[in-house]
Amino acid sequence: MAEDAPLDEELIAESPANEEARPDDRIDDERHDEDNILKPEFVRRVTDALDEGDKQAVYELVEPLHEADIADLIELLERDERRQLVTAITDLMSSDVIAHLNDFVREDMLEALPASAVAEIAGELETDDAVQLIEDMDEADQRAVLAELEPEDRAAIESALSYPEETAGRLMNREFVAVPEHLTVGDLIDFLRTGEDLPSEFYEIFVVDEKHHPVGTCQLSWILTTPRQVALADVMKRDQTLIAANLDQEEVGNMFQKYGLISAAVVDASGRLVGQLTVDDVVHIIAEEAGEDVLRLSGAGEGDINEPIQRTIRGRMGWLFINLWTAIAAAAVIAAFEGTIQRIAALAAIMTIVSGMGGNAGTQTMAVVVRALATNQLTSSNTWRMITRELTIALANGFGLGLFMAIGCMAVYHDPKLAAVLWGAMVVESVTAGLAGVLIPVTMDRFGIDPAHTSTVFVTTMTDVIGFFSFLGLATLFLM
């Protein structure tokens, strides 16, 4: 056994295990709760200091916060208070704080800044964050900001803006490390040590041919553990996941999730390497897309509490107007059986149960299908299997719940025929809900329409109309 090497006291003193915890390495109990959210008491202290005009107190309260927490604090305040806060902590308003801000809050704040100030912030950000900063500006404001940027930054942002919104080209970072394949590991290490034109953070090296097409990739760990004389061509991984610049961001998120990627090369239409995407960008995409689909299913628009009220009203009213017509369609079915309802009053109470149960069942199936489509679990290869699966579930639920409801109907109304009608209607409604919950989103997806946008309206209409029609129709046939 080798002798123990002498311990370097200086290294021990500076090692993370022996270093005292720094304030920014832990949750400050005075400012954060157990979920690392700013405490209401702390926010109140900031607002009280703002009301008193004590900028020094405001600064001392905010200065220890992380950039993301400063952004959260700004979002928690009223609009006038936000501007007061920003004025009090001007030198703390770094590009990182701006990047962490909610889109609506950031847009509102940037409107109050001159083009030169916005350009200064954009110049400090990575390209993808800078694009996000100015992409929602008016065209005139965009031109004014771009004119203030350095030529290199301006060219990169203009290139990103040339791609459609929510695509890999908009999201990608144009700072990456690419080297020719004829290098050795030692050559690459020497190049990296020069530090010239290197991004601040990167996880892998892209190997390209003479046309700048990616032919392989090397993780940094491979480079550090491989002898210097080994050629990159011998150590690089040739099989890599390439992302087209015009690929939708939702598909990008699916690829990262499916293949467990940390970073990936982005290529243009000719196959040239033009950028890279990293997992920190994709985590944001996945969260954004998931929340977006849920909100679309409910018709709640952007669903952001910082969204302007007028915009929220317009979005929700349009959706509710569409739902109004679905309600009219259901009411028309009820009106067609008005005579039956007048003769058997119990139908009026029971029919709402049938349609309500069908609506809930349809919503369950639709939510599963929309998610499966979004994550590529459901494709043309397994659509029929999905239909069969949901039909089986619908039949089981229809028979089971229908029997339970029929027994309850017998207990209340003592009418076997009415109980049988209720059971039959419940089976029909459950099957209709299951089929509608699958077929409507799948059909929308086949026609290139986002199923999260419109499926709810059609599924609700189908279950309501069929629910009322089946129950009242069976009642007319067997009870009149």
C-alpha positions in Angstrom: 0.0 0.0 0.0 1.4 3.4 -1.0 2.3 5.9 1.7 -0.3 8.5 2.4 0.6 11.7 0.6 1.0 14.8 2.7 -2.1 16.8 3.0 -2.2 20.3 1.6 -3.5 22.4 4.4 -4.4 25.2 2.0 -6.4 22.9 -0.2 -8.2 21.6 2.9 -9.1 25.1 4.1 -10.5 25.9 0.7 -12.3 22.7 -0.1 -16.2 22.8 -0.2 -16.5 20.3 2.6 -14.6 22.5 5.1 -15.7 25.9 3.8 -18.4 27.7 5.8 -21.7 28.0 4.1 -22.0 31.2 2.1 -25.2 33.2 2.4 -26.1 32.6 -1.3 -25.6 28.8 -0.9 -28.5 28.3 1.4 -32.1 29.4 1.9 -32.3 32.5 4.0 -35.0 31.8 6.6 -35.7 35.6 6.9 -36.6 35.8 3.3 -37.8 32.4 2.1 -40.2 29.8 3.4 -39.7 26.0 3.4 -40.5 25.9 -0.3 -37.9 28.5 -1.1 -40.6 31.1 -1.9 -40.3 34.7 -0.7 -42.1 35.1 2.5 -45.1 37.6 2.6 -43.4 39.3 5.6 -40.3 40.0 3.6 -42.3 41.3 0.6 -44.3 43.5 3.0 -41.0 45.0 4.4 -39.9 45.9 0.9 -43.3 47.5 0.0 -43.3 49.5 3.3 -39.8 50.8 2.5 -41.0 51.8 -1.0 -44.0 53.6 0.5 -41.7 55.5 2.8 -39.3 56.4 0.0 -36.4 54.7 1.8 -34.3 53.5 -1.2 -31.4 52.6 1.0 -33.5 50.2 3.0 -35.0 48.7 -0.1 -31.5 48.1 -1.6 -30.2 46.5 1.6 -33.2 44.2 1.7 -32.9 43.1 -2.0 -29.2 43.0 -2.4 -28.6 39.5 -0.9 -31.3 37.9 -3.1 -30.5 35.7 -6.1 -31.3 37.1 -9.5 -34.3 34.7 -9.9 -35.6 35.9 -6.5 -35.3 39.5 -7.5 -37.3 38.7 -10.6 -39.9 37.0 -8.4 -40.1 40.0 -6.1 -40.7 42.3 -9.0 -43.5 40.1 -10.3 -45.2 40.1 -6.8 -45.5 43.9 -6.7 -48.1 46.2 -8.3 -47.1 47.9 -11.5 -46.3 51.3 -9.9 -44.3 49.5 -7.1 -42.3 47.6 -9.6 -41.0 50.7 -11.2 -40.2 52.2 -7.8 -38.3 49.1 -6.9 -36.3 49.0 -10.2 -35.3 52.7 -9.6 -34.1 51.8 -6.1 -32.0 48.8 -7.2 -30.8 50.0 -10.6 -27.3 48.4 -10.4 -28.8 45.1 -9.2 -31.0 44.8 -12.4 -28.6 42.6 -14.3 -29.3 40.8 -17.5 -29.9 37.7 -15.5 -32.7 39.3 -13.6 -34.3 40.5 -16.8 -34.0 37.0 -18.3 -35.8 35.5 -15.3 -38.8 37.9 -15.5 -42.2 36.9 -16.6 -42.8 37.8 -20.3 -45.6 40.2 -19.6 -43.8 41.9 -16.7 -40.6 42.2 -18.7 -42.4 43.6 -21.7 -44.0 46.2 -19.5 -40.7 47.2 -18.0 -38.9 47.4 -21.3 -41.4 49.8 -22.7 -40.2 52.3 -20.2 -36.6 52.0 -21.2 -34.8 53.7 -24.1 -33.5 51.6 -26.9 -29.9 52.0 -25.8 -30.7 50.6 -22.4 -32.5 47.6 -23.8 -29.6 47.0 -26.2 -27.2 47.1 -23.4 -29.1 44.4 -21.5 -29.5 42.3 -24.7 -25.8 42.6 -25.4 -25.0 40.9 -22.0 -27.4 38.0 -22.6 -26.8 34.8 -24.5 -28.4 34.9 -28.0 -31.4 32.8 -27.1 -32.2 35.0 -24.1 -31.6 38.2 -26.1 -34.1 37.0 -28.7 -36.7 36.3 -26.1 -36.1 39.8 -24.8 -36.9 41.6 -28.0 -39.0 39.2 -30.1 -42.4 40.5 -28.8 -41.5 44.2 -29.4 -43.0 46.2 -32.1 -41.1 46.2 -35.4 -40.0 49.8 -35.0 -38.8 49.2 -31.4 -36.9 46.1 -32.6 -35.1 48.0 -35.3 -34.2 50.7 -32.8 -32.7 48.2 -30.3 -30.9 46.2 -33.0 -29.3 49.4 -34.3 -27.7 50.0 -30.9 -26.2 46.5 -30.7 -22.7 45.5 -31.7 -22.6 44.2 -35.3 -21.8 40.6 -34.2 -24.7 40.5 -31.6 -27.1 42.2 -34.1 -26.3 39.6 -36.8 -26.9 36.7 -34.4 -30.2 38.1 -33.2 -31.4 38.9 -36.7 -30.5 35.4 -37.8 -32.6 33.9 -34.9 -35.5 36.2 -35.6 -35.6 34.9 -39.2 -36.8 31.5 -37.8 -40.5 31.0 -36.9 -41.5 31.5 -33.3 -41.2 28.5 -30.9 -38.7 26.6 -33.1 -35.2 25.3 -32.4 -33.8 28.2 -34.5 -35.3 30.8 -32.2 -34.2 28.9 -29.0 -30.7 27.7 -29.9 -27.5 29.2 -28.6 -25.1 30.2 -31.3 -22.1 29.9 -29.0 -20.6 26.4 -29.2 -17.3 24.6 -29.7 -16.8 22.9 -33.1 -13.5 21.5 -34.4 -12.3 19.5 -37.4 -12.0 15.8 -37.1 -8.3 15.6 -38.1 -7.3 16.9 -34.6 -5.9 14.8 -31.8 -7.2 15.0 -28.2 -4.0 16.9 -27.3 -4.6 19.4 -30.1 -8.2 19.9 -28.8 -7.0 20.4 -25.2 -4.4 23.0 -26.3 -7.1 24.8 -28.3 -9.5 24.9 -25.3 -6.8 26.2 -23.0 -6.3 29.2 -25.2 -9.8 30.3 -24.2 -10.3 32.2 -27.4 -13.9 32.7 -28.6 -15.2 30.0 -26.3 -18.7 30.0 -24.7 -18.8 30.5 -21.0 -20.4 27.1 -20.5 -20.4 24.0 -22.7 -20.8 20.3 -22.2 -19.6 18.7 -25.4 -17.4 19.4 -28.4 -19.0 19.1 -31.9 -16.7 17.6 -34.6 -17.4 18.9 -38.1 -16.2 18.2 -41.7 -14.9 20.7 -44.2 -18.5 21.8 -45.0 -19.3 22.4 -41.3 -21.6 19.4 -41.2 -21.5 17.7 -37.7 -19.9 14.2 -38.0 -19.5 13.4 -34.4 -19.5 14.7 -30.8 -17.2 14.3 -27.8 -18.2 14.9 -24.2 -15.7 16.8 -22.1 -15.2 13.8 -19.8 -14.0 11.8 -22.7 -11.5 14.4 -23.7 -10.1 14.7 -20.1 -9.7 11.0 -19.7 -8.2 10.1 -23.1 -4.4 10.2 -23.9 -3.3 13.2 -25.9 -2.1 11.3 -29.0 -5.5 9.7 -29.7 -7.2 11.1 -32.7 -10.6 12.7 -32.2 -12.0 10.4 -35.0 -11.2 7.4 -32.8 -12.9 8.7 -29.6 -15.8 10.7 -30.9 -19.4 9.4 -31.0 -20.5 9.4 -34.6 -24.1 8.5 -33.9 -25.6 11.8 -32.5 -29.1 13.4 -32.3 -29.3 16.3 -34.7 -32.1 18.9 -34.4 -33.5 20.7 -37.4 -33.5 24.5 -36.9 -37.2 24.7 -38.0 -38.4 21.9 -35.6 -41.1 22.9 -33.2 -40.0 23.4 -29.6 -42.5 20.8 -28.3 -40.8 18.2 -30.6 -37.4 19.4 -29.3 -38.5 18.7 -25.7 -39.7 15.3 -26.7 -36.4 14.4 -28.3 -34.4 15.5 -25.2 -36.7 13.6 -22.9 -36.7 10.4 -25.1 -32.9 10.2 -25.7 -31.8 11.7 -22.4 -29.8 14.5 -24.0 -27.7 17.1 -22.2 -27.1 19.1 -25.3 -27.6 18.6 -29.0 -26.5 20.2 -32.3 -28.9 22.3 -34.4 -28.5 22.1 -38.1 -30.0 24.2 -40.9 -31.7 23.0 -44.1 -28.3 22.2 -45.7 -27.2 20.2 -42.7 -24.7 22.8 -41.5 -24.1 23.2 -37.7 -25.6 26.6 -36.7 -26.2 26.3 -33.0 -26.8 24.1 -30.0 -29.6 23.5 -27.5 -28.9 22.6 -23.9 -31.0 20.9 -21.3 -31.5 24.0 -19.2 -33.3 25.6 -22.2 -35.4 22.4 -22.8 -36.6 22.1 -19.2 -38.2 25.5 -19.6 -39.8 24.3 -22.9 -41.2 21.2 -21.4 -42.8 23.1 -18.5 -44.1 25.8 -20.8 -45.7 23.3 -23.2 -47.3 21.3 -20.5 -48.8 24.3 -18.9 -49.9 25.6 -22.2 -51.8 22.4 -23.1 -53.7 22.4 -19.8 -54.7 26.0 -20.2 -55.8 25.5 -23.8 -58.0 22.6 -22.7 -59.8 24.9 -20.3 -60.0 27.9 -22.6 -58.2 30.1 -20.1 -55.9 31.7 -22.6 -52.4 32.4 -21.5 -53.4 31.7 -17.9 -50.8 34.2 -16.6 -51.8 36.3 -13.7 -49.6 39.1 -15.1 -51.4 39.1 -18.4 -53.3 42.4 -19.1 -56.9 42.1 -18.0 -58.3 43.3 -21.4 -56.4 40.6 -23.2 -57.6 37.9 -20.7 -61.2 39.0 -21.1 -61.0 38.8 -24.9 -59.4 35.4 -24.8 -61.9 33.9 -22.3 -65.0 35.5 -23.8 -64.2 34.0 -27.3 -64.0 30.6 -25.8 -67.1 31.0 -23.7 -69.0 32.3 -26.8 -68.2 29.1 -28.6 -69.3 27.1 -25.6 -72.6 29.1 -25.7 -73.4 27.5 -29.0 -72.7 24.0 -27.7 -75.1 24.7 -24.9 -77.7 25.9 -27.4 -77.3 22.6 -29.3 -77.9 20.6 -26.2 -80.9 22.7 -25.3 -82.4 22.1 -28.7 -82.3 18.3 -28.1 -84.1 18.8 -24.7 -86.7 21.0 -26.4 -87.4 18.2 -28.9 -88.4 16.0 -26.1 -90.4 18.6 -24.2 -93.6 16.5 -24.2 -91.9 13.5 -22.8 -90.3 15.5 -20.0 -93.7 17.1 -19.1 -95.3 13.7 -18.7 -92.5 12.2 -16.7 -91.1 14.8 -14.4 -88.3 12.5 -13.1 -86.6 12.7 -16.4 -85.7 16.4 -15.9 -83.7 15.5 -12.8 -82.0 12.4 -14.1 -81.0 13.6 -17.6 -78.5 16.1 -16.1 -76.7 13.2 -14.3 -76.3 11.2 -17.6 -74.9 14.2 -19.5 -72.7 15.2 -16.6 -71.2 11.8 -16.2 -70.6 11.6 -19.9 -68.8 14.9 -20.0 -66.5 13.9 -17.2 -65.7 10.6 -18.8 -65.0 12.3 -22.1 -62.7 14.8 -20.5 -60.7 12.1 -18.8 -60.2 10.3 -22.1 -59.4 13.5 -24.0 -56.8 14.6 -21.4 -55.0 11.2 -21.7 -55.1 11.3 -25.5 -53.9 14.9 -25.8 -51.0 14.2 -23.5 -50.2 11.0 -25.5 -50.2 13.0 -28.7 -48.0 15.7 -27.3 -45.4 13.2 -26.0 -45.5 11.1 -29.2 -46.8 8.1 -27.2 -49.9 8.0 -29.6 -49.1 7.7 -33.3 -50.7 6.3 -36.4 -49.1 3.0 -35.5 -51.1 2.4 -32.3 -54.2 4.5 -32.8 -56.5 1.5 -33.2 -55.0 -0.1 -30.0 -55.8 3.2 -28.2 -59.4 3.2 -29.5 -59.9 -0.4 -28.4 -58.4 0.3 -25.0 -60.6 3.3 -24.3 -63.7 1.5 -25.7 -63.1 -1.3 -23.3 -62.7 1.1 -20.4 -65.8 3.0 -21.5 -67.9 -0.1 -21.6 -66.8 -1.3 -18.2 -67.5 2.1 -16.7 -70.8 2.4 -18.5 -72.1 -1.0 -17.3 -70.8 -0.5 -13.7 -71.9 3.1 -13.1 -75.1 2.5 -15.1 -76.0 -0.4 -12.8 -75.2 1.6 -9.7 -77.4 4.5 -11.0 -80.2 2.1 -12.0 -80.3 0.7 -8.5 -80.5 4.2 -7.0 -83.3 5.1 -9.4 -85.3 2.0 -8.3 -84.8 3.0 -4.7 -86.1 6.5 -5.3 -88.8 6.1 -8.1 -89.7 2.4 -7.8 -89.9 2.2 -11.6 -88.1 -0.8 -13.2 -88.5 0.6 -16.8 -87.1 4.0 -15.8 -84.1 2.3 -14.2 -83.5 0.2 -17.3 -83.7 3.2 -19.5 -81.2 5.0 -17.3 -78.8 2.0 -17.4 -79.0 1.8 -21.2 -78.5 5.5 -21.6 -75.5 5.5 -19.3 -73.8 2.7 -21.4 -74.5 4.6 -24.6 -73.2 7.9 -23.1 -70.1 6.3 -21.7 -69.2 4.6 -25.0 -69.8 7.9 -26.9 -67.6 9.8 -24.4 -64.8 7.3 -24.8 -64.9 7.3 -28.6 -65.2 11.1 -28.8 -62.3 11.6 -26.3 -60.1 9.6 -28.6 -61.3 10.3 -32.1 -61.7 14.0 -31.9 -58.2 14.9 -30.7 -56.7 12.3 -33.1 -58.6 13.7 -36.0 -57.6 17.3 -35.1 -54.0 16.2 -34.9 -54.2 14.5 -38.4 -55.4 17.7 -39.9 -52.5 19.7 -38.3 -54.7 21.4 -35.7 -53.5 21.5 -32.1 -56.0 19.2 -30.3 -55.5 21.1 -27.1 -57.2 24.1 -28.7 -60.5 22.7 -29.9 -61.0 19.2 -28.5 -62.8 20.3 -25.4 -65.6 22.1 -27.3 -66.3 19.2 -29.6 -66.1 16.5 -26.9 -68.4 18.5 -24.6 -70.9 19.0 -27.4 -70.9 15.4 -28.4 -71.4 14.1 -24.9 -74.1 16.6 -24.1 -76.1 16.0 -27.3 -75.8 12.2 -27.3 -76.4 12.0 -23.5 -79.7 13.9 -23.7 -80.7 12.3 -26.9 -80.0 8.7 -25.8 -81.8 9.1 -22.4 -84.8 11.1 -23.6 -85.0 9.0 -26.8 -85.1 5.7 -24.8 -87.6 7.2 -22.4 -89.9 8.1 -25.3 -89.6 4.6 -26.8 -90.1 2.6 -23.6 -92.0 4.8 -21.1 -94.5 6.6 -23.2 
